[in-house]
Amino acid sequence: MPPKEKRRRVDTSDPSSHSEAAAASVSDWPWHTPLLENFFLVSTADVRGVWELALELSKKDPCAAFAPLGLRLCGPFDMLAGKSKAEGLPWFLHSRHPFDPPEIVTVVEVVGSKPLHWGYHRDAPETRPRCVVASVPDKKHKRGRFDELAPTLLDAMTSHGQTFVSKLRDGDKDKKEAAKSCLQRVVAAAKALPAASSPFRRPIDTTLNKLGIAVPYDKTTEVGWRELSVSDAELQAYLEKLLETKARGESPNFTELDRLITFANIANDECDPGQALKLGLDLFTVVELDSDTANLLTPTYKLLNRDKFAEVIEAHTAGDRRRSGETSILVD
């Protein structure tokens, strides 16, 4: 197929998605602008509802309001609670786990033996969250996977809380009563949310993190996206082989990786950023490839007019932050 005529930018406007986002956002809320500027998170009735309920349950420590259900608010809610961060670090790095892509804003830590967290997921920084996702425990080289939990955080809390309460032993009477009481308040808040349809989304390809991607795509001109030359299974096997080779102290063969990156860059030049976005997010599941990931995703996000996500990926992959596993940037 002959190369397509190059274009400068991709038209990412989508009337349905933007109108729905405006209808569901709470732009009159005092925290709307701070959340948008610091976490690139569009405030919704759900975000506001969670925070207002947290203040009602525990004004002194609202982020611990849902502790009876084994949940702790984090990320943007720490900012709302008036906590201070380290100088020189952007708020959007706070509570960002090693394998959280820019599309995720982590908002809840799940207390337990397995380190799990939940986050709002959106495809672009200016659109409202489409759902809440949960991290999946890492298995060998399969890292950075997520499952979709619910349309809203209050819905996710309700489902989790019901399971949590059912597993509590009758002998822990006080603990069980506290959990039931907290759950009742969460259920009531969830029911009080105004009805809102999910943001418009047309997933165009899968990703190794299980969340997929959505980019503008014109079926007539075939502009916006093209398939990778390898399947998800083949790419996963190749990345595992790279890691295993490196673990043995040997030099990995990067020929295939270089080829994929070259074709993704060509796709960007020909205004098909969907391929580079998919490949970049797949490479993001391998910390050892941070340099390649940032070099690929940064221009791709900018081509898609998702410049704020470019800021996130550059800051998140800089230095040894991802390797250290550090998530907090708070100071006492």
DRENNU-853572 format. One record per residue (C-alpha): residue in one letter; x, y, z. Coordinates in pm, whole numbers. Layout:
N
r, x, y, z
A, X, Y, Z
...
***
This chain:
332
r, x, y, z
M, 0, 0, 0
P, 146, 341, -95
P, 218, 584, 191
K, -66, 815, 282
E, -30, 1190, 248
K, 118, 1332, 568
R, -96, 1550, 789
R, 13, 1773, 1076
R, -238, 1676, 1344
V, -522, 1433, 1397
D, -869, 1580, 1438
T, -971, 1437, 1774
S, -1296, 1624, 1810
D, -1599, 1409, 1881
P, -1923, 1600, 1946
S, -2095, 1317, 2129
S, -1813, 1250, 2372
H, -1752, 1617, 2454
S, -2121, 1703, 2496
E, -2175, 1408, 2730
A, -1867, 1505, 2930
A, -1995, 1859, 2971
A, -2338, 1737, 3079
A, -2196, 1506, 3345
S, -1914, 1725, 3476
V, -1958, 1948, 3783
S, -1771, 2256, 3664
D, -1929, 2473, 3936
W, -1760, 2266, 4210
P, -1468, 2461, 4366
W, -1239, 2160, 4323
H, -1315, 2121, 3951
T, -1030, 2340, 3826
P, -762, 2217, 4075
L, -837, 1855, 3984
L, -827, 1931, 3613
E, -504, 2130, 3635
N, -315, 1897, 3870
F, -446, 1550, 3786
F, -601, 1610, 3442
L, -917, 1464, 3593
V, -1258, 1597, 3491
S, -1478, 1625, 3800
T, -1806, 1436, 3790
A, -2099, 1391, 4025
D, -1934, 1066, 4131
V, -1603, 1230, 4225
R, -1786, 1500, 4417
G, -2022, 1250, 4579
V, -1737, 1033, 4707
W, -1557, 1331, 4857
E, -1863, 1482, 5022
L, -1954, 1145, 5174
A, -1596, 1103, 5298
L, -1617, 1440, 5474
E, -1947, 1341, 5636
L, -1806, 1011, 5762
S, -1469, 1141, 5880
K, -1408, 1514, 5865
K, -1077, 1479, 6051
D, -935, 1220, 5811
P, -1166, 1190, 5507
C, -923, 972, 5312
A, -970, 706, 5582
A, -1349, 736, 5580
F, -1399, 403, 5405
A, -1148, 209, 5617
P, -1432, -7, 5762
L, -1463, -150, 5409
G, -1089, -199, 5366
L, -1052, 103, 5135
R, -848, 422, 5154
L, -884, 723, 4927
C, -561, 846, 4769
G, -427, 1040, 4471
P, -639, 1352, 4406
F, -831, 1302, 4730
D, -509, 1357, 4926
M, -483, 1697, 4759
L, -845, 1772, 4848
A, -763, 1678, 5210
G, -504, 1957, 5219
K, -196, 1736, 5230
S, 138, 1871, 5109
K, 359, 1727, 4837
A, 731, 1736, 4776
E, 851, 2042, 4587
G, 940, 1996, 4223
L, 713, 1697, 4170
P, 376, 1730, 3993
W, 63, 1616, 4174
F, -23, 1372, 3895
L, 265, 1150, 4009
H, 108, 1102, 4351
S, -36, 752, 4401
R, 71, 664, 4046
H, 184, 302, 4057
P, 465, 172, 3832
F, 229, 28, 3570
D, -43, 296, 3576
P, -57, 442, 3224
P, -143, 811, 3176
E, -505, 712, 3109
I, -546, 609, 3475
V, -577, 829, 3785
T, -543, 613, 4096
V, -798, 708, 4364
V, -826, 410, 4602
E, -585, 175, 4775
V, -735, -161, 4871
V, -610, -274, 5211
G, -511, -640, 5222
S, -242, -898, 5161
K, -226, -818, 4789
P, -131, -463, 4686
L, -432, -359, 4480
H, -554, -18, 4371
W, -840, 136, 4175
G, -839, 424, 3936
Y, -1053, 629, 3702
H, -989, 550, 3336
R, -1037, 791, 3048
D, -898, 798, 2694
A, -815, 1168, 2686
P, -734, 1417, 2963
E, -1023, 1650, 2881
T, -1295, 1381, 2890
R, -1469, 1250, 3198
P, -1384, 906, 3334
R, -1558, 624, 3147
C, -1522, 370, 3430
V, -1328, 259, 3737
V, -1060, -5, 3688
A, -870, -227, 3931
S, -512, -347, 3913
V, -453, -718, 3866
P, -177, -886, 4073
D, 140, -933, 3866
K, 219, -1281, 3739
K, 580, -1331, 3634
H, 626, -1115, 3324
K, 256, -1033, 3288
R, 249, -699, 3464
G, 33, -390, 3449
R, -302, -560, 3384
F, -636, -405, 3481
D, -998, -515, 3509
E, -1298, -288, 3466
L, -1492, -269, 3793
A, -1788, -36, 3753
P, -1907, 283, 3582
T, -1853, 491, 3898
L, -1640, 479, 4211
L, -1946, 464, 4435
D, -2071, 163, 4238
A, -1731, -5, 4274
M, -1733, 64, 4648
T, -2083, -81, 4677
S, -1990, -406, 4503
H, -1664, -440, 4698
G, -1834, -350, 5025
Q, -2102, -615, 4986
T, -1839, -884, 4934
F, -1621, -744, 5213
V, -1905, -748, 5467
S, -2014, -1100, 5370
K, -1665, -1231, 5447
L, -1641, -1077, 5795
R, -1676, -1321, 6079
D, -1976, -1289, 6311
G, -1733, -1285, 6602
D, -1602, -944, 6492
K, -1930, -777, 6587
D, -1804, -418, 6616
K, -1602, -444, 6296
K, -1895, -592, 6107
E, -2139, -330, 6231
A, -1901, -50, 6134
A, -1861, -202, 5788
K, -2239, -241, 5745
S, -2299, 117, 5851
C, -2037, 248, 5610
L, -2174, 33, 5328
Q, -2527, 167, 5384
R, -2401, 522, 5341
V, -2212, 426, 5023
V, -2517, 254, 4875
A, -2735, 555, 4950
A, -2481, 792, 4789
A, -2457, 571, 4481
K, -2836, 571, 4440
A, -2841, 950, 4474
L, -2611, 1002, 4177
P, -2781, 1166, 3877
A, -2832, 932, 3585
A, -2557, 968, 3324
S, -2470, 757, 3025
S, -2114, 633, 2986
P, -1886, 855, 2777
F, -1881, 775, 2408
R, -1609, 522, 2333
R, -1519, 326, 2025
P, -1229, 93, 2118
I, -1028, 25, 1807
D, -762, -215, 1934
T, -665, -428, 2231
T, -365, -373, 2459
L, -166, -595, 2691
N, -300, -401, 2991
K, -651, -520, 2888
L, -793, -167, 2862
G, -766, -120, 2486
I, -733, 211, 2302
A, -974, 453, 2139
V, -855, 697, 1873
P, -1029, 888, 1594
Y, -1046, 665, 1287
D, -1193, 731, 945
K, -1299, 402, 788
T, -1333, 561, 446
T, -983, 705, 427
E, -837, 452, 674
V, -667, 736, 860
G, -599, 718, 1234
W, -498, 359, 1301
R, -338, 53, 1149
E, -271, -293, 1290
L, 58, -406, 1434
S, 232, -676, 1235
V, 229, -905, 1541
S, -54, -1034, 1759
D, -85, -960, 2130
A, 27, -1314, 2210
E, 331, -1286, 1985
L, 430, -951, 2131
Q, 385, -1078, 2486
A, 603, -1381, 2411
Y, 870, -1159, 2255
L, 876, -922, 2554
E, 899, -1216, 2794
K, 1192, -1352, 2596
L, 1369, -1015, 2621
L, 1328, -1010, 2998
E, 1438, -1371, 3042
T, 1745, -1313, 2827
K, 1838, -1005, 3025
A, 1780, -1193, 3355
R, 2041, -1449, 3245
G, 2292, -1170, 3198
E, 2287, -1202, 2821
S, 2231, -931, 2559
P, 1875, -939, 2421
N, 1811, -923, 2048
F, 1627, -594, 1989
T, 1594, -637, 1611
E, 1222, -714, 1623
L, 1155, -435, 1871
D, 1342, -183, 1658
R, 1141, -294, 1355
L, 808, -248, 1537
I, 907, 95, 1666
T, 1024, 203, 1320
F, 691, 107, 1164
A, 500, 277, 1448
N, 693, 599, 1386
I, 615, 573, 1016
A, 248, 527, 1107
N, 267, 847, 1312
D, 422, 1030, 1018
E, 132, 912, 803
C, -122, 1018, 1068
D, -207, 672, 1201
P, -118, 726, 1571
G, -335, 437, 1685
Q, -59, 187, 1610
A, 206, 378, 1805
L, -33, 430, 2096
K, -104, 58, 2119
L, 262, -41, 2088
G, 373, 224, 2335
L, 122, 113, 2598
D, 227, -248, 2543
L, 593, -157, 2592
F, 493, 35, 2906
T, 431, -303, 3073
V, 809, -355, 3068
V, 992, -108, 3295
E, 1323, -198, 3131
L, 1199, -38, 2807
D, 1107, 300, 2959
S, 1328, 496, 2720
D, 1169, 338, 2412
T, 824, 378, 2565
A, 864, 749, 2638
N, 1023, 820, 2299
L, 728, 655, 2125
L, 435, 769, 2340
T, 535, 1133, 2390
P, 499, 1240, 2024
T, 203, 1006, 1980
Y, 4, 1170, 2259
K, 87, 1511, 2115
L, -27, 1401, 1770
L, -357, 1295, 1929
N, -387, 1632, 2107
R, -344, 1453, 2439
D, -48, 1667, 2543
K, -117, 1630, 2917
F, -69, 1254, 2884
A, 268, 1326, 2723
E, 362, 1518, 3038
V, 262, 1221, 3252
I, 456, 962, 3054
E, 770, 1176, 3047
A, 763, 1238, 3423
H, 663, 883, 3512
T, 940, 714, 3311
A, 1213, 959, 3416
G, 1480, 834, 3655
D, 1423, 526, 3870
R, 1077, 609, 4002
R, 901, 315, 3835
R, 1174, 70, 3936
S, 1165, 185, 4298
G, 789, 126, 4322
E, 746, 455, 4511
T, 396, 597, 4474
S, 366, 877, 4729
I, 503, 1229, 4691
L, 352, 1355, 5018
V, 556, 1522, 5289
D, 476, 1539, 5659
***
